[in-house]
Amino acid sequence: MVDDSKALVASAPGLLEDKDLLELASAEPSVTELLRRGLDWVTRIARFDLATLFLLKNARLVAVAARGPLANAQVRGHVLELARFPQVRQALETRRARAFTEEDHTGEGDPFDGVLDLPPGHSCMVVPLCSGERCYGVLTLDRAECETYAPSVVELVEVYGQILATALQSAEQRAVLERMHRQDREHAKLLESELGGDSEGILETSLSPVMRDLARRARQVAETDTPVLLLGETGTGKERLARAIHRWSARADQPFVTLNCAAIPAGLLESELFGHVKGAFTGAIKDRAGRFQMAHRGTLLLDEIGELPVDLQAKLLRALQEKTFEPVGSDRVVRADVRILAATHVDLLQAISQRRFREDLYYRLSVFPLRLPPLRERREDLSQLCAFLLEEQARRTGRRGMRVTPEGLARLASYDWPGNLRELANVLERATILSSGLELGPQAFELPTRAPVDAPEVRPPVTATDDVPTLARVQREHILRVLSLTKGRIYGPGGAAELLGLKPSTLQSRMKKLGIARQDQFVIEGPR
């Protein structure tokens, strides 16, 4: 028999002290209810005058609940030092319930001495509450009658103790997971606040009528679960608007999850979206949840949706329609309640005509399209945007109180901002780092000189000595260039005929006329 109860706790692998369960029992209504119902159920399988639940903490057993005619305030506050009761310690060590006799109490006394006046030889039973590698405490049953509990009753209560311990373990795990979930939600909200800043205020106080109307419509759709398609050039703030819609919605306290469809290799996108099970592919060493599962009850932003591979678009469409999906390598159907936002700078209608995007998926996503104007169409917001971005960047640069002078704003307003808000943020951050003062004037900004986008290509004048190619030669060279690009493929989406805007039969006829035969470096395929 081990004399030191602390040594017992350290040496027995299945006997672990629980430092949180007592607080859990007093703070979590579900655990408190479980303990109460647990004692009530004991009355169905064994007679007693007192049933007491003790939880293990710091080599002591602390009473947390009691039932029966003998239960009172003293019993409910009773504490047992394990060092004084080796018989109780042995029950925990062996994980076996035990009915005690009068002889068993010789030397160590009765656990309720000084609390209850029980007759010598009364019925007494100690039932360990153990599940897996954990021992949570003991259940004791006492009866004033001088009769030992029958072995069949002891075995039955022992099984019940195992069931109650398993329920305690589940309740504890649920409470821990919920606590972690609350912490994750608070952390996520903090990160969203840092990333998104006060973008909602910027939207609604914009001096641009287009932006104010956009914010009004975004607020209206945020109250629903309708899919939203965010359109606009690169850098116009589509993700910021998506975060604002999430924060305006009833799902604001749930996860906001993003997936950039252009930033992940095509072979891994399905796993990123829907998750995978262990062994689904090389490197899948454990089950992993996808973005749909992470965003359950929240919002999922599919950024750069126009870059999603066509073969994966059908699976995404099914997940949107049925709200179910199967992780990679699994035949188990998973259900997820997710609000979808999609963003792209790609012309999806053109992508549909080129068979790079499914028409049915487009109509599923574009129920409520919102187009963000480029910065050059909302120059009146430059002053407000600069103040907002400088304050946001102050966390990284440590330069607080920076401002753009009126002359500096005039310099910024003269630029077309092809990179939109992202380019403006970069220019401001660079100027903040290089400036020695707090004011940013026109000389603080390094703006690139760009040729007009639509400027015609300037070609040198043709002289009489130039080698002017014939039309047939130009056509032949252009067709060869396109065939090289498609590796000789004529037919199908992305084939040479489609790229040249010709019927495949017309292209083959023209190739024959221009003397373009099947080249060794090409693999010219027929129709499929």
C-alpha positions in Angstrom: 0.0 0.0 0.0 1.3 3.5 -0.9 1.6 5.7 2.1 2.1 9.0 0.3 -1.0 10.1 -1.6 1.0 12.6 -3.7 3.4 9.8 -4.8 0.3 7.7 -5.7 -1.0 10.5 -7.9 2.3 10.9 -9.6 3.0 7.2 -10.2 -0.4 5.8 -11.2 -0.8 6.6 -15.0 -4.6 6.5 -14.8 -4.9 8.6 -11.7 -4.5 12.3 -12.6 -5.4 15.3 -10.5 -8.1 17.6 -11.9 -7.4 21.2 -11.1 -10.2 22.6 -13.2 -13.2 20.3 -12.7 -14.2 21.8 -9.4 -14.4 25.2 -10.9 -16.1 23.7 -13.9 -18.7 22.1 -11.7 -19.5 25.4 -10.1 -19.4 27.5 -13.2 -20.9 25.2 -15.9 -24.6 24.6 -15.6 -24.4 21.5 -17.8 -21.8 19.8 -15.5 -23.8 20.8 -12.4 -26.9 19.3 -13.9 -25.0 16.2 -14.9 -23.9 15.7 -11.3 -27.4 16.2 -10.0 -29.0 13.8 -12.4 -26.1 11.3 -11.8 -27.0 11.1 -8.2 -30.7 10.9 -8.9 -30.1 7.9 -11.2 -28.3 6.0 -8.5 -31.6 5.6 -6.6 -32.7 3.3 -9.4 -30.0 0.7 -8.9 -29.1 0.9 -5.2 -30.6 1.8 -1.9 -28.9 4.5 0.2 -29.4 7.1 2.8 -26.6 9.2 1.5 -24.9 9.4 -1.9 -22.0 11.7 -2.2 -19.9 12.8 -5.3 -16.3 13.7 -4.5 -14.0 15.2 -7.2 -10.2 14.7 -6.9 -8.0 17.8 -6.5 -4.5 18.2 -5.0 -4.5 14.7 -3.4 -7.9 15.5 -1.7 -11.5 14.4 -2.4 -13.8 17.4 -2.3 -17.6 16.8 -2.0 -19.5 18.6 -4.8 -23.0 17.0 -4.6 -25.0 14.9 -2.2 -28.4 13.2 -2.2 -30.5 11.3 0.4 -32.1 11.8 3.9 -28.6 12.3 5.5 -27.4 14.9 3.0 -26.8 18.3 4.6 -24.5 21.4 4.2 -21.7 19.8 6.2 -21.7 16.8 3.9 -21.7 18.9 0.7 -18.6 20.8 2.0 -16.7 17.7 3.3 -13.1 17.1 2.2 -11.2 13.9 2.5 -7.4 13.8 2.6 -6.3 10.7 0.6 -3.3 10.2 2.8 -5.7 9.3 5.7 -7.8 6.8 3.8 -5.6 4.2 2.1 -8.7 2.0 1.4 -10.2 4.8 -0.7 -6.9 5.3 -2.5 -6.8 1.6 -3.3 -10.2 1.8 -4.9 -8.9 4.7 -7.1 -5.7 2.8 -7.9 -7.5 -0.4 -8.9 -10.5 1.3 -10.4 -12.7 -1.2 -8.7 -15.8 -0.5 -6.6 -15.7 -1.9 -3.1 -18.2 -2.5 -0.3 -16.7 -1.8 3.1 -17.2 -3.7 6.3 -16.6 -2.6 9.9 -13.2 -4.3 9.9 -12.1 -2.1 6.9 -12.5 1.0 8.9 -10.2 -0.2 11.7 -7.2 2.1 11.9 -8.3 4.8 9.4 -11.8 5.5 10.6 -15.0 6.2 8.6 -14.8 8.9 5.9 -17.7 10.7 7.5 -16.5 10.6 11.1 -17.2 14.0 12.8 -19.8 14.8 10.1 -22.4 12.1 10.5 -23.3 9.9 13.4 -23.5 6.5 11.5 -23.8 3.2 13.4 -20.9 0.8 13.5 -21.1 -1.8 10.7 -23.3 0.4 8.5 -23.5 -0.3 4.8 -20.8 1.6 2.8 -19.6 1.5 -0.8 -16.8 3.5 -2.6 -17.1 3.6 -6.5 -14.2 5.2 -8.5 -15.1 7.5 -11.3 -12.6 6.8 -14.0 -12.7 7.1 -17.8 -9.8 6.6 -20.2 -6.6 7.8 -18.5 -8.5 10.1 -16.1 -9.8 9.5 -12.6 -12.2 12.3 -11.6 -13.1 11.2 -8.1 -15.3 8.8 -6.2 -19.0 8.1 -5.6 -19.8 7.0 -2.0 -23.0 5.3 -0.9 -23.9 5.0 2.8 -26.9 3.3 4.5 -27.7 3.4 8.2 -28.5 -0.3 8.1 -25.9 -2.7 9.4 -25.7 -4.8 6.3 -22.9 -5.1 3.6 -23.9 -4.3 0.0 -24.4 -7.4 -2.0 -21.6 -8.2 -4.7 -24.2 -8.0 -7.5 -25.2 -4.4 -6.4 -21.5 -3.4 -6.1 -20.8 -4.6 -9.7 -23.8 -2.8 -11.0 -22.9 0.5 -9.3 -19.3 0.1 -10.6 -20.6 0.0 -14.2 -22.7 3.0 -13.4 -19.6 4.8 -12.1 -17.8 4.2 -15.3 -20.7 5.6 -17.3 -20.9 8.6 -15.1 -17.2 9.2 -15.4 -17.4 9.0 -19.2 -20.2 11.5 -19.1 -18.1 13.8 -16.9 -15.2 13.5 -19.3 -17.5 14.4 -22.3 -18.9 17.4 -20.4 -15.4 18.6 -19.5 -14.2 18.2 -23.1 -17.2 20.1 -24.4 -16.6 22.9 -21.9 -12.9 23.1 -22.8 -13.7 23.2 -26.6 -16.4 25.8 -26.0 -13.9 27.9 -24.0 -11.3 27.5 -26.8 -14.0 28.3 -29.4 -14.9 31.5 -27.6 -11.2 32.5 -27.3 -10.7 31.8 -31.0 -13.8 33.9 -31.9 -12.5 36.8 -29.8 -9.0 36.4 -31.4 -10.5 36.3 -34.9 -12.6 39.4 -34.2 -9.5 41.2 -33.0 -7.6 40.2 -36.1 -10.5 41.3 -38.3 -10.6 44.6 -36.6 -6.8 45.1 -37.1 -7.0 44.0 -40.7 -10.2 45.7 -41.7 -9.9 48.7 -39.5 -12.9 51.0 -39.6 -13.6 50.2 -43.2 -17.4 50.2 -42.6 -17.2 53.9 -41.5 -15.0 54.7 -44.5 -17.6 53.1 -46.8 -20.6 54.9 -45.3 -19.0 58.3 -44.9 -17.5 58.4 -48.4 -17.8 61.6 -50.4 -18.4 59.6 -53.5 -22.1 59.0 -54.3 -21.2 55.7 -55.9 -19.5 54.4 -52.8 -22.3 55.6 -50.5 -24.8 53.8 -52.7 -22.6 50.7 -52.6 -22.4 50.8 -48.8 -26.2 51.1 -48.6 -26.8 48.1 -50.8 -24.1 46.1 -49.0 -25.8 46.7 -45.7 -29.2 45.6 -47.1 -27.8 42.3 -48.5 -25.7 41.7 -45.3 -28.9 41.0 -43.4 -29.6 38.0 -45.6 -27.8 34.8 -46.5 -27.8 35.7 -50.2 -24.5 35.0 -52.0 -22.7 38.2 -53.0 -20.3 38.6 -56.0 -17.8 41.4 -55.4 -16.4 42.8 -58.7 -13.7 45.3 -59.3 -10.2 45.9 -60.4 -7.3 44.6 -58.4 -6.7 46.5 -55.2 -10.1 48.2 -55.0 -10.8 46.8 -51.5 -13.0 43.7 -52.2 -11.8 41.8 -49.1 -12.4 44.9 -46.9 -16.0 45.1 -48.3 -16.5 41.4 -47.6 -15.4 41.8 -44.0 -17.8 44.7 -43.6 -20.7 42.6 -45.0 -19.8 39.9 -42.5 -19.7 42.3 -39.6 -23.0 43.8 -40.6 -24.6 40.3 -40.8 -26.2 38.1 -38.2 -23.2 35.9 -38.5 -20.8 38.5 -37.1 -19.9 36.5 -34.0 -19.1 33.4 -36.2 -15.9 32.7 -38.2 -14.9 34.8 -41.3 -12.8 32.5 -43.4 -11.0 33.4 -46.7 -9.5 31.3 -49.5 -7.6 32.9 -52.3 -8.2 30.5 -55.3 -5.3 31.9 -57.2 -2.7 31.5 -54.4 -3.0 27.7 -53.9 -1.8 25.0 -56.5 -4.7 23.5 -58.3 -3.9 20.0 -56.9 -4.4 21.2 -53.3 -7.4 23.4 -53.8 -10.0 20.7 -53.3 -8.4 19.7 -50.0 -8.2 23.4 -48.9 -11.9 23.8 -49.7 -13.4 20.6 -48.4 -10.7 19.1 -46.2 -9.2 15.5 -46.4 -8.9 12.4 -44.3 -5.8 10.6 -43.2 -4.2 8.7 -46.1 -6.2 10.5 -48.8 -2.9 11.3 -50.6 0.8 11.4 -50.0 1.5 13.7 -47.0 -2.0 13.4 -45.6 -0.8 12.2 -42.2 -4.0 13.2 -40.3 -7.6 14.3 -40.9 -7.8 18.0 -41.8 -10.8 20.3 -41.9 -11.3 22.4 -45.0 -12.4 26.0 -45.3 -16.1 25.1 -45.5 -15.9 23.3 -42.2 -13.9 26.2 -40.6 -16.6 28.6 -41.8 -19.5 26.6 -40.4 -22.3 29.1 -39.3 -20.1 31.9 -40.5 -18.9 33.5 -43.8 -16.6 32.1 -46.5 -14.9 34.5 -48.9 -13.7 32.9 -52.1 -11.3 35.4 -53.4 -10.2 35.4 -57.1 -13.0 32.9 -57.8 -12.3 33.4 -61.5 -9.1 31.4 -61.1 -10.8 28.3 -59.7 -10.1 25.3 -62.0 -13.1 24.2 -64.1 -13.1 20.6 -62.7 -13.4 22.0 -59.2 -16.2 24.4 -60.1 -18.7 21.5 -60.4 -17.9 20.3 -56.8 -18.2 23.9 -55.5 -21.6 24.3 -57.2 -22.9 21.1 -55.5 -21.6 22.2 -52.1 -23.5 25.6 -52.6 -26.7 23.9 -53.8 -26.9 21.1 -51.3 -24.8 22.6 -48.4 -23.0 19.2 -48.2 -19.7 17.9 -49.5 -17.3 15.0 -49.1 -13.7 15.5 -47.8 -11.0 14.2 -50.1 -10.6 10.5 -49.6 -13.8 10.1 -47.7 -17.3 8.8 -48.6 -18.8 10.6 -45.5 -21.1 13.5 -46.3 -20.4 16.6 -44.3 -23.0 19.3 -43.8 -21.9 23.0 -43.4 -24.0 26.1 -43.0 -21.9 28.7 -44.8 -22.7 32.1 -46.3 -20.7 32.6 -49.5 -19.1 35.8 -50.7 -17.0 35.6 -53.9 -14.6 38.2 -55.3 -12.9 38.6 -58.7 -11.3 41.1 -61.0 -11.9 38.7 -64.0 -14.6 39.4 -66.5 -16.6 36.2 -65.7 -19.0 36.6 -68.7 -16.0 36.5 -71.0 -14.6 33.6 -69.0 -17.9 31.8 -69.6 -17.7 32.4 -73.3 -14.1 31.0 -73.3 -15.4 28.0 -71.3 -13.1 28.8 -68.4 -16.0 29.4 -66.0 -19.2 27.5 -65.5 -22.3 29.4 -66.4 -24.5 27.7 -63.7 -21.9 28.5 -61.0 -21.9 32.1 -62.2 -25.6 32.5 -61.8 -25.4 30.8 -58.3 -22.8 33.3 -57.1 -24.0 36.5 -58.8 -27.4 36.7 -57.1 -26.3 40.1 -55.7 -23.3 41.6 -57.6 -21.5 44.6 -56.1 -19.0 46.5 -58.2 -16.3 48.5 -56.4 -15.2 51.6 -58.4 -11.5 52.1 -59.0 -9.8 54.9 -57.1 -9.6 57.1 -60.1 -13.4 57.3 -60.1 -13.6 58.4 -56.4 -10.7 60.9 -56.1 -12.9 63.0 -53.7 -12.2 60.3 -51.1 -8.4 60.6 -51.2 -8.1 62.8 -48.1 -10.2 60.5 -46.0 -8.5 57.3 -47.4 -5.0 58.7 -46.7 -5.9 59.5 -43.1 -7.4 56.0 -42.6 -4.5 54.2 -44.2 -1.8 56.2 -42.3 -3.6 55.5 -39.0 -3.8 51.8 -39.9 -0.1 51.7 -40.9 1.0 53.4 -37.7 0.8 50.0 -35.9 3.5 48.7 -38.2 5.7 51.8 -38.8 5.4 53.3 -35.4 4.9 56.7 -37.1 1.8 58.2 -35.5 0.4 61.6 -36.4 1.4 61.5 -40.0 -0.7 63.6 -42.4 -0.8 64.6 -46.1 -0.6 68.3 -46.9 -3.1 69.8 -49.4 -0.3 70.1 -51.9 0.5 66.4 -51.3 -3.1 65.5 -51.9 -3.1 67.5 -55.2 0.0 65.5 -56.3 -1.8 62.2 -55.4 -5.0 63.3 -57.2 -3.0 63.9 -60.4 -2.2 60.2 -60.6 -4.5 57.5 -62.1 -3.8 54.8 -59.5 -3.9 51.6 -61.7 -3.2 49.6 -58.4 -6.0 51.4 -56.6 -6.1 51.3 -52.8 -3.3 48.8 -52.6 -1.0 51.0 -54.5 -2.0 54.0 -52.5 -1.3 52.2 -49.3 2.2 51.2 -50.5 3.0 54.8 -51.6 1.9 56.2 -48.3 3.8 53.6 -46.3 7.0 54.2 -48.3 6.6 58.0 -47.9 6.0 57.6 -44.1 9.2 55.6 -43.7 11.4 58.0 -45.7 10.0 61.2 -44.3 11.7 62.9 -41.4 8.7 65.0 -40.4 5.0 64.4 -39.8 3.8 66.1 -42.9 3.8 64.5 -46.4 4.1 67.0 -49.1 4.2 66.4 -52.9 8.0 65.7 -52.8 7.4 62.8 -50.4 5.6 60.7 -53.0 7.5 58.6 -55.5 4.9 58.0 -58.2 5.9 56.0 -61.3 5.6 57.5 -64.7 3.4 55.2 -66.8 2.6 55.3 -70.4 -1.1 55.6 -71.2 -2.7 52.1 -71.3 -4.4 52.7 -74.6 -1.4 54.4 -76.3 -0.9 52.9 -79.8 2.4 51.1 -80.4 4.9 53.3 -82.1 6.5 51.6 -85.1 9.4 53.0 -87.1 8.4 54.2 -90.6 8.8 51.6 -93.4 11.4 52.5 -95.9 11.9 51.2 -99.4 14.8 49.1 -98.3 12.8 47.3 -95.6 11.9 43.7 -96.1 8.1 43.9 -96.3 6.7 40.4 -95.7 3.8 39.2 -97.8 0.4 38.6 -96.3 0.7 34.8 -96.7 4.0 34.9 -94.9 2.6 36.9 -92.0 -0.4 34.5 -91.8 1.9 31.4 -91.9 4.2 32.8 -89.1 1.2 33.7 -86.9 -0.5 30.3 -87.3 2.8 28.5 -86.5 3.2 30.7 -83.4 -0.3 29.8 -82.2 0.3 26.1 -82.9 3.5 26.3 -80.9 1.5 27.9 -78.0 -1.1 25.1 -78.1 1.5 22.3 -78.7 -0.2 21.6 -82.0 -3.7 21.1 -80.6 -6.3 22.4 -83.1 -9.6 21.3 -81.6 -11.4 22.0 -78.3 -11.3 24.7 -75.7 -8.0 26.6 -75.8 -7.1 24.9 -79.2 -5.5 26.8 -82.1 -8.8 27.1 -84.0 -10.6 28.7 -81.0 -7.7 31.1 -80.3 -7.6 32.2 -84.0 -11.4 32.5 -84.2 -11.7 29.9 -87.0 -13.5 26.7 -87.5 -11.1 23.7 -87.2 -11.8 22.6 -90.7 -11.1 26.2 -92.0 -7.8 26.3 -90.1 -6.7 22.9 -91.5 -7.6 24.0 -95.0 -5.5 27.2 -94.6 -2.6 25.3 -93.1 -2.6 23.0 -96.1 -2.7 26.1 -98.5 0.2 27.8 -96.6 2.3 24.6 -96.6 2.1 24.0 -92.8 2.4 20.2 -92.4 2.3 18.4 -89.1 5.5 19.4 -87.3 7.6 17.0 -85.2 7.4 19.4 -82.3 3.6 19.4 -82.5 1.1 16.8 -81.5 -1.9 17.8 -83.6 -5.1 16.2 -82.2 -8.3 15.5 -83.9 -11.8 16.2 -82.6 -12.9 14.5 -79.3 
